[in-house]
Amino acid sequence: MVNKWITFFSQTGSEIADLAKNLDRWPDLIVTNERPDNLRTIDGRILDNVEDRLVILPNKPTIEDYEVVLEDNAIITLHGWLRIMPPVICSKYLIYNGHPGLITKYPELKGKDPQLKAHKLGHEVAGAVIHKVTAEVDEGKIIAEEFFNASQLDLDGLFHILRDRSLYMWINFLKKVI
């Protein structure tokens, strides 16, 4: 088990807030990137509970930017972090990513917007994984996997179930490691 938990997000951070509620524990540090005012706002639960532990990095963080917020003894989790971690950071730190595409069955879902790709391709089975972050995008060891029948789902339904399954995986994983 590790003592420190650092999370990264680029969108609203609502998954992190939901995890904190379910785990009864907030991350020790929450990292996001700069965003124009017209883009999604940060989930109010984060601002209400850990604003003092929220760090905003530039849109294109440098290795030095990452080094300032990361710690050797921490577990780092990515929740919609829409940036590629530099290889040197991937090899130095313990980082896990939640990916809303069943890349174990459909390797073409690696990368950006796997939910949209799966829906467009008409995959009958959909799912999500948690994987170790490596220098190659979505190539790290799979730690957890959830899948379900998606043949009758519209895009909104697919997004909803993927979110629920991802949350379930993260809760089970994080209970074991923090």
Wavefront OBJ file of the C-alpha trace (Angstrom):
o trace
v 0.000 0.000 0.000
v 1.026 3.565 -0.611
v 0.265 6.589 1.498
v -0.022 9.334 -1.115
v -2.615 9.536 -3.887
v -2.240 12.064 -6.700
v -4.900 12.406 -9.402
v -4.965 14.140 -12.784
v -7.946 15.276 -14.867
v -8.607 17.579 -17.828
v -12.393 17.738 -17.900
v -14.624 18.285 -14.844
v -13.023 15.963 -12.297
v -16.426 14.535 -11.360
v -15.049 10.978 -11.383
v -12.480 11.998 -8.768
v -15.200 13.584 -6.620
v -17.321 10.418 -6.936
v -14.330 8.285 -5.957
v -13.629 10.472 -2.934
v -17.236 10.086 -1.803
v -17.189 6.293 -2.239
v -13.760 5.849 -0.644
v -14.375 8.437 2.078
v -10.968 9.874 1.184
v -9.877 12.750 -1.004
v -6.651 12.553 -3.010
v -3.630 14.202 -1.434
v -3.192 16.285 -4.587
v -5.446 16.911 -7.592
v -3.862 18.174 -10.798
v -5.612 19.665 -13.804
v -4.615 21.786 -16.769
v -5.401 25.350 -17.724
v -8.704 25.825 -19.506
v -10.426 28.741 -21.175
v -13.458 30.056 -19.301
v -15.815 28.687 -21.955
v -14.762 25.073 -21.406
v -16.019 22.678 -18.758
v -15.724 23.900 -15.227
v -14.180 22.018 -12.344
v -16.663 19.990 -10.288
v -17.722 22.116 -7.316
v -17.142 19.244 -4.885
v -13.423 19.459 -5.631
v -13.382 23.215 -5.083
v -15.392 22.854 -1.860
v -13.217 20.089 -0.383
v -9.673 20.308 -1.690
v -9.157 23.639 -3.391
v -5.978 24.012 -1.332
v -4.698 20.767 -2.909
v -5.662 21.615 -6.501
v -2.762 22.410 -8.847
v -3.262 23.810 -12.342
v -0.544 22.961 -14.865
v -0.062 24.581 -18.272
v -1.941 23.043 -21.209
v 1.332 21.539 -22.446
v 3.145 20.535 -19.263
v 6.889 20.061 -19.364
v 8.774 17.310 -17.573
v 9.690 19.912 -14.971
v 5.987 20.778 -14.482
v 5.248 17.115 -13.769
v 8.249 16.746 -11.460
v 6.984 19.604 -9.273
v 3.718 17.779 -8.449
v 4.742 14.103 -8.471
v 6.255 12.140 -5.603
v 8.166 8.859 -5.633
v 6.083 7.265 -2.889
v 2.691 8.097 -4.435
v 0.219 6.294 -6.620
v -0.857 8.497 -9.508
v -4.206 7.991 -11.230
v -5.448 9.572 -14.455
v -9.157 10.328 -14.831
v -9.641 11.877 -18.228
v -6.183 13.458 -18.303
v -6.125 14.459 -21.953
v -2.364 14.716 -22.147
v 0.314 12.150 -22.972
v 2.729 11.625 -20.114
v 6.396 11.964 -21.140
v 8.255 8.616 -21.272
v 10.664 9.638 -18.509
v 7.709 10.352 -16.199
v 6.043 7.024 -17.098
v 9.146 5.061 -16.199
v 9.863 6.942 -12.983
v 6.421 6.962 -11.299
v 3.622 4.512 -10.524
v 0.835 5.790 -12.806
v -2.491 4.193 -13.732
v -5.006 5.304 -16.341
v -8.700 4.616 -16.696
v -9.553 4.033 -20.363
v -13.216 3.882 -21.474
v -12.543 1.455 -24.308
v -12.215 -2.315 -24.249
v -8.690 -2.331 -25.666
v -8.159 -5.958 -24.639
v -10.692 -7.009 -27.291
v -10.537 -4.031 -29.661
v -7.004 -2.584 -29.949
v -8.346 0.031 -32.371
v -9.936 1.747 -29.353
v -6.571 2.884 -28.035
v -6.144 6.640 -27.983
v -8.674 9.453 -27.977
v -12.474 9.061 -27.808
v -12.743 5.249 -27.600
v -16.433 5.454 -26.654
v -17.249 7.272 -29.887
v -15.161 4.814 -31.912
v -16.858 1.791 -30.304
v -20.311 3.227 -30.951
v -19.515 4.193 -34.538
v -18.051 0.741 -35.241
v -21.117 -0.925 -33.731
v -19.252 -3.071 -31.217
v -21.703 -5.380 -29.470
v -19.451 -5.612 -26.425
v -18.110 -2.482 -24.769
v -16.031 -1.942 -21.692
v -13.316 -0.108 -19.867
v -9.909 -0.902 -18.418
v -7.446 0.403 -15.893
v -3.886 0.009 -17.093
v -0.384 0.939 -16.032
v 0.829 4.000 -17.911
v 3.836 3.426 -20.140
v 5.610 5.498 -22.781
v 3.385 3.934 -25.454
v -0.211 5.234 -25.388
v -2.664 2.723 -23.827
v -0.107 -0.113 -24.013
v 0.585 -0.745 -20.321
v -0.320 -3.841 -18.336
v -4.079 -4.184 -17.793
v -4.900 -4.092 -14.069
v -8.711 -4.323 -14.259
v -11.321 -4.804 -16.958
v -15.117 -4.519 -17.121
v -17.283 -5.269 -20.139
v -20.972 -5.497 -21.013
v -23.434 -5.976 -23.856
v -23.733 -2.676 -25.715
v -25.718 -3.839 -28.734
v -28.918 -2.009 -27.736
v -27.338 1.154 -26.301
v -27.419 4.621 -27.751
v -24.331 6.814 -27.281
v -25.620 8.390 -24.050
v -26.360 4.961 -22.588
v -22.896 3.768 -23.556
v -21.265 6.761 -21.848
v -23.373 6.240 -18.714
v -22.578 2.535 -18.301
v -18.884 3.047 -19.081
v -18.727 5.710 -16.383
v -20.402 3.436 -13.834
v -18.146 0.488 -14.688
v -15.038 2.661 -14.545
v -16.029 4.008 -11.150
v -16.604 0.453 -9.891
v -13.141 -0.643 -11.115
v -11.412 2.386 -9.612
v -13.088 1.892 -6.231
v -12.018 -1.752 -6.052
v -8.491 -0.981 -7.249
v -7.931 1.998 -4.962
v -9.255 0.177 -1.877
v -6.386 -2.264 -2.374
v -3.586 0.246 -2.943
v -4.296 3.290 -0.754
l 1 2 3 4 5 6 7 8 9 10 11 12 13 14 15 16 17 18 19 20 21 22 23 24 25 26 27 28 29 30 31 32 33 34 35 36 37 38 39 40 41 42 43 44 45 46 47 48 49 50 51 52 53 54 55 56 57 58 59 60 61 62 63 64 65 66 67 68 69 70 71 72 73 74 75 76 77 78 79 80 81 82 83 84 85 86 87 88 89 90 91 92 93 94 95 96 97 98 99 100 101 102 103 104 105 106 107 108 109 110 111 112 113 114 115 116 117 118 119 120 121 122 123 124 125 126 127 128 129 130 131 132 133 134 135 136 137 138 139 140 141 142 143 144 145 146 147 148 149 150 151 152 153 154 155 156 157 158 159 160 161 162 163 164 165 166 167 168 169 170 171 172 173 174 175 176 177 178
